[in-house]
Amino acid sequence: MSEKKKFLLRIDSALWDDLQAWAADELRSVNGQIEYVLKQAVAARRRTAREPRKEGSPQGRSRGP
């Protein structure tokens, strides 16, 4: 198993409550739920990065003002 990195995360208390309820529904800790969601997001991003772009589709995201 790879080494786990530790870091501090500050989030809104309402978001914490939602994550806590979601984690409980899936029998995970909040930390485990956050890690699961992040892994799913990274995997989805990798899948879309490998797909060929359709003609006329934007090349990248604008970071906006």
MARSETOR-91708 format. One record per residue: residue in one letter; z, y, x of N, C-alpha, C, O, CB in turn. Coordinates in steps of 0.02 Angstrom, whole numbers, padded with zeros to 5 digits, always signed. Each point is the difference from the previous one (the first is absolute). Glycine has a CB too. Layout:
<nodes>
aZYXZYXZYXZYXZYX...
</nodes>
This chain:
<nodes>
m+00000-00059+00042+00000+00059-00042+00000+00062+00044+00035+00002+00051+00026-00064-00143s-00099+00112+00073-00004+00060+00041+00062+00044-00009+00038-00006-00049-00163+00003+00039e+00134+00045+00059+00058+00045-00001-00005+00049-00058-00054+00027-00014+00065-00039+00139k+00044+00025-00158+00002+00048-00055+00017+00068+00028+00045+00007+00042-00010-00096-00125k-00070+00140+00061+00013+00069+00020+00045+00031-00053-00009-00012-00059-00102+00022+00121k+00158+00030-00039+00045+00034-00045-00018+00074-00003-00017+00030+00051+00109-00113-00026f-00089+00112-00086-00011+00071-00007+00034+00025-00063+00014-00039-00046-00123+00032+00108l+00123+00071-00064+00033+00030-00057-00053+00024-00050-00050+00030+00020+00148+00005+00053l-00086-00049-00136-00047+00021-00052+00040+00038-00053+00048-00026-00028-00125-00072+00049r+00057+00159-00034+00031+00039-00053-00047+00003-00059-00058+00021+00007+00123+00048+00077i-00041-00090-00142-00042+00001-00060+00040+00028-00059+00061+00001+00001-00127-00100+00041d+00030+00122-00091+00030+00027-00061+00042-00054-00035-00018-00059+00000-00080+00139-00012s+00153-00060-00017+00045-00049-00031-00032-00035-00060+00015-00059-00013+00081+00129+00051a-00141-00036-00074-00034-00033-00055-00047-00054+00025-00006-00054-00030+00013+00160-00037l-00041-00093+00123-00043-00050+00031+00042-00059+00024-00020-00058-00008-00063+00146+00042w+00141-00074-00005+00045-00054+00022+00019-00044-00059-00002-00061+00006+00046+00135+00086d-00027-00044-00148+00020-00038-00059-00057-00046-00023+00011-00057-00018+00067+00150-00016d-00140-00065+00034-00058-00040-00019-00011-00058+00048-00013-00056-00021-00039+00157-00031l+00057-00087+00117-00009-00053+00050+00054-00054-00006-00014-00059+00008-00040+00143+00068q+00115-00062-00089+00055-00047-00007-00010-00047-00059+00012-00060+00004+00065+00145+00048a-00100-00057-00108-00013-00041-00059-00059-00047+00012+00003-00058-00019+00041+00150-00054w-00096-00067+00105-00059-00041+00015+00019-00057+00047-00020-00057-00011-00056+00157-00004a+00114-00084+00066+00023-00051+00048+00042-00053-00035-00009-00060+00013+00007+00146+00079a+00046-00066-00135+00042-00048-00037-00043-00045-00043+00013-00060-00005+00081+00142+00005d-00145-00055-00032-00046-00040-00041-00034-00054+00041-00015-00054-00025-00003+00152-00050e+00004-00083+00138-00036-00047+00044+00046-00036+00049-00023-00031+00049-00077+00104-00060l+00165-00068-00001+00051-00034+00041-00005+00018+00073+00004-00044+00044-00005-00050-00125r-00007+00159+00095-00002+00025+00068+00051+00055+00009+00024+00029-00049-00147-00059+00058s+00139+00045+00053+00039+00060+00015-00047+00059-00005-00061-00008-00001+00142-00056+00077v-00053+00124-00080-00043+00059-00001-00040+00004+00065-00060+00015-00001+00142+00046-00073n-00050-00075+00131-00035-00001+00064-00058-00050-00002-00056+00016+00021+00163+00018+00038g-00094-00094-00084-00052-00051-00005-00056+00022-00046-00059-00015+00014+00145-00072+00007q-00070+00121-00075-00050+00023-00047-00044+00053+00031-00061-00001-00007+00137-00025-00088i-00046+00073+00131-00039+00052+00033-00046-00031+00052-00059+00019+00005+00152+00064-00023e-00068-00131+00056-00042-00033+00050-00057-00038-00033-00057+00002+00024+00157-00013+00052y-00086-00022-00132-00052-00037-00037-00055+00048-00024-00059-00014+00008+00145-00072-00044v-00065+00141+00005-00049+00048-00026-00042+00030+00056-00061+00008-00008+00140+00018-00087l-00047-00010+00151-00038+00028+00056-00050-00051+00028-00056+00018+00017+00154+00055+00010k-00077-00136-00021-00046-00052+00024-00060-00007-00046-00057-00008+00023+00153-00052+00031q-00084+00062-00120-00054-00005-00048-00048+00059+00007-00061-00009-00003+00137-00054-00076a-00050+00123+00088-00041+00060+00007-00042-00003+00064-00059+00018-00001+00144+00047-00062v-00056-00088+00117-00036-00005+00063-00056-00053-00006-00055+00011+00023+00159+00023+00042a-00089-00090-00096-00050-00052-00010-00058+00025-00043-00058-00014+00015+00147-00074-00004a-00074+00125-00063-00052+00028-00044-00043+00050+00039-00061+00001-00008+00135-00017-00093r-00042+00056+00142-00037+00049+00040-00046-00035+00050-00057+00021+00010+00151+00060-00022r-00070-00135+00042-00042-00037+00047-00060-00031-00036-00055+00000+00027+00156-00024+00044r-00090-00002-00131-00055-00030-00038-00053+00053-00016-00059-00013+00009+00138-00071-00058t-00058+00142+00026-00049+00052-00018-00033+00028+00062-00058+00023-00004+00126+00004-00098a-00034-00027+00158-00031+00026+00062-00055-00046+00024-00048+00022+00032+00157+00031-00001r-00105-00118-00046-00051-00049+00021-00059-00001-00047-00054-00023+00020+00144-00045+00031e-00082+00092-00112-00055-00001-00049-00051+00053+00019+00018+00056+00019+00059-00099-00110p-00141+00026+00085-00051+00050+00015+00003+00057-00052+00012-00012-00059-00086-00077+00112r+00063+00150-00030+00002+00057-00045-00065+00003-00040-00054-00014+00026+00130+00077+00053k-00069-00044-00142-00059+00008-00042-00032+00068+00016+00035+00047+00019+00015-00120-00110e-00115+00076+00084-00035+00062+00014+00026+00055-00046+00007-00010-00061-00109-00054+00098g+00115+00122-00008+00024+00056-00039+00076+00003-00007+00027+00048-00028-00133-00052-00033s+00141-00048+00086+00073+00002-00005+00028+00042+00057-00030+00004+00054+00031-00119-00109p+00056+00145+00044+00029+00042+00053+00019-00041+00061+00021-00057-00007+00021+00134-00080q-00050-00049+00146+00014-00035+00062+00074-00002+00016+00023-00046+00034-00133+00081+00006g+00147+00012-00064+00072+00001+00015+00036+00042-00050-00030+00033-00043+00006-00048+00164r+00089+00014-00117+00039+00039-00046+00014+00068+00030+00012+00007+00060+00039-00110-00106s-00052+00152+00004+00021+00067+00020+00076+00003-00005+00029-00025-00047-00139+00076+00009r+00140-00020+00085+00073+00007-00002+00020+00056-00047+00059+00005-00019-00050-00049+00136g-00055+00086-00135+00014+00053-00049+00046+00054+00025+00030-00006+00054-00047-00078-00140p+00023+00137+00046+00043+00055+00021+00073-00015-00007+00043+00042+00015-00132+00035-00048
</nodes>
